[in-house]
């Protein structure tokens, strides 16, 4: 979202507040501001430049079922119209549900599973982390999932020249890092936050490739499950490979209909459980621009995914 000035921010905030008297508060703040090193190819030479990166976050508190629930939205990820539609859907639900750990069909909305691709899978394929002997992909095990995970340029994301090169001046190459349950290639390109930082193996654009299933058809055929629409963060324990995902927006689905909104909850799982699931991958691939912190260095990057259904998975 391109919010150009403070007046636009105030007008947008007031528009959200006017949606319903159940909207208790709305706050927009600037986050993740840093200088990003860029590589610009000019006449066959590599020239370094710096771009200021920043993003805006909206925190909206809404009264649901006599409780106050706060929703976090990264405004860089959505258009103004998408944000308004998001809160209209939230406001159409007036029942707050508590998450219970049990086997469920979990449908991750388009783009949402990209957080898992980046945080849970992508980091394990970065060259420096992959070399650890306990890495589950280092034992050449085959997993049951049919995921195809790709690292590199995608024509739907990268149109500017500086995205073609890493911070060593080497051109990015599209590579398939995971295919048909097996590891194929490492992420070796190196990036850094600024001139004071060392270049280390980092992702640039990591995404789960699209499948053949239809998201709306899958949703209508879920008898009892969860629709996840926003993950605000996640991480993996490097020694145990346990996975933690922080869910801010998720809906209870019964016989294809949304019948309640969940309180914030944490999904606890592990790499093996996710990759051994015979998931259904949809065709609605979308990308998200975000930031990543590794070894005290921020870089901006992209991740992507279509909608994904994890079947009968226990969290």
C-alpha angles and dihedrals in degrees: 000000000000106000102176105186146006094263091060090049092052092047091050092048091052091049091056091047090052094056093086142343085243089072100097100181143350125199129179118198137175115243140169098032114171144130113265120204111230133192116220120188109217120176093335091309127108115236124184124224137169127232124192110234122197137152138197126229127199120208113195124183116204131183110236124171091346091306132102116238122183121213123201120210125184101217092203089068101052140045119239090254092052091052092051092048089049092057093043088058091048092049091051088067118072099172121089115206128197116228116242125196107244141116110293144161103246120196114197110204120236111293094009096093086056088080088062091045090053105035102032106029109017097057090054089059094053107112098239095049095040092062091069108110094226093059105125091220091056093069092063093238119166117229127206098235120103093215120147108201119189133191121198146046120346122191091226092059113028120060101138122087097232091066090067096074138054124220092276091058093252119137117249115248124204109241136177106229099176127025134164093350097311138099115245114166141012128235101244105159113112130222138174138193099233144335092287092060133080118240111249133176107285139163120252105180116354120175146162107241119237124268135200105262127105116237097210092049091051092048093051091053097051106110096185122000152100133276111206114201104164133031111184096191148336144182143186128228103237094212102044100023091226113158128221122189124182110216117201101167123032134141134213111239123203121178091340096310130107107238105168147355123247127235113243110287143169123240112215117195140122139247093256094054093050097045094043091055116106091229127186112232119203132212100242100097115179134171134224130201113220144145130256131202119210127158090351092305125119120205131170118237146152132250129179147181143161121237111295131197116207105200124222092339121167117220 
